[in-house]
Amino acid sequence: MIVRIVQMNFREDAIHDFQKLFEERKHLIKAFEGCNHLELWQDAHDKNIFFTYSIWDSEEYLNHYRFSDFFKDTWSRTKALFADKPRAWSVMKVG
């Protein structure tokens, strides 16, 4: 099982656009094979920072999503809203 966390720092004028994009697409992301969970967190101390938290059956399923045309379109639309470079962590759950 893979847990994926992505930290994104958005321009203040782009927060609403990101939230709208996430709401429009979250059910499509969850529909990808191997995606068990997806949610969005907002930083309690900085309203411009958001985190996506997702759980995937395996790295293979995560990569299938990450290399899809759907992801490429979603990511390019999301990157246009950034104030700073995103950070990402993938952790494999063992046991």
C-alpha positions as CSV (number, residue, x, y, z in Angstrom):
1,M,0.0,0.0,0.0
2,I,1.3,3.5,-0.9
3,V,0.4,6.6,0.9
4,R,0.9,9.8,-1.1
5,I,1.0,13.3,0.3
6,V,1.4,16.4,-1.9
7,Q,1.9,19.8,-0.4
8,M,0.9,22.7,-2.7
9,N,1.3,26.4,-2.1
10,F,-1.2,28.5,-4.1
11,R,-1.3,32.1,-5.0
12,E,-3.9,33.8,-2.9
13,D,-6.0,34.7,-6.0
14,A,-6.0,31.1,-7.1
15,I,-7.3,29.3,-4.0
16,H,-10.9,29.3,-5.1
17,D,-9.9,28.0,-8.6
18,F,-8.0,25.1,-7.1
19,Q,-10.8,24.1,-4.7
20,K,-13.2,24.2,-7.6
21,L,-10.9,22.0,-9.8
22,F,-10.4,19.5,-6.9
23,E,-14.2,19.2,-6.3
24,E,-14.8,18.7,-10.1
25,R,-12.2,16.0,-10.4
26,K,-11.9,14.2,-7.1
27,H,-14.5,11.5,-7.9
28,L,-12.6,10.8,-11.2
29,I,-9.3,10.4,-9.4
30,K,-11.0,8.1,-6.9
31,A,-12.3,6.0,-9.8
32,F,-8.8,5.1,-10.9
33,E,-8.1,1.5,-10.2
34,G,-6.1,1.0,-7.0
35,C,-7.1,4.4,-5.4
36,N,-8.6,3.6,-2.0
37,H,-8.7,7.1,-0.5
38,L,-8.4,10.7,-1.5
39,E,-8.9,13.8,0.6
40,L,-7.8,17.5,0.7
41,W,-6.4,19.2,3.8
42,Q,-5.8,22.9,4.2
43,D,-2.9,24.1,6.4
44,A,-4.3,25.4,9.7
45,H,-1.6,28.2,9.8
46,D,-1.4,29.2,6.2
47,K,-4.6,29.4,4.1
48,N,-2.6,29.2,0.8
49,I,-1.2,25.7,1.5
50,F,-3.1,22.6,0.8
51,F,-2.3,18.9,1.0
52,T,-3.7,16.0,-0.9
53,Y,-3.7,12.7,0.9
54,S,-4.3,9.5,-1.1
55,I,-3.9,5.8,-0.5
56,W,-3.1,3.4,-3.4
57,D,-3.0,-0.4,-3.5
58,S,0.5,-0.3,-5.0
59,E,3.1,1.9,-6.7
60,E,2.0,0.4,-10.0
61,Y,-1.5,1.8,-9.6
62,L,-0.2,5.2,-8.4
63,N,2.1,5.4,-11.5
64,H,-0.8,4.3,-13.8
65,Y,-2.6,7.4,-12.5
66,R,0.4,9.7,-12.5
67,F,1.3,8.9,-16.1
68,S,-2.3,9.1,-17.4
69,D,-3.5,11.9,-19.8
70,F,-6.1,12.8,-17.1
71,F,-3.3,13.5,-14.6
72,K,-1.3,15.4,-17.1
73,D,-4.2,17.7,-17.8
74,T,-5.2,18.1,-14.1
75,W,-1.6,18.7,-13.0
76,S,-1.0,21.4,-15.7
77,R,-4.1,23.2,-14.7
78,T,-3.1,22.9,-11.0
79,K,0.5,24.1,-11.6
80,A,-0.7,27.3,-13.2
81,L,-2.1,28.3,-9.8
82,F,1.0,27.6,-7.7
83,A,2.9,30.3,-5.8
84,D,5.8,27.9,-5.1
85,K,7.1,24.5,-6.2
86,P,5.0,21.6,-4.7
87,R,6.5,18.9,-2.4
88,A,5.5,15.3,-2.5
89,W,6.0,12.2,-0.3
90,S,5.2,8.6,-1.1
91,V,5.4,6.1,1.8
92,M,5.0,2.4,1.4
93,K,3.1,0.8,4.2
94,V,4.6,-2.5,5.4
95,G,3.2,-5.2,7.4
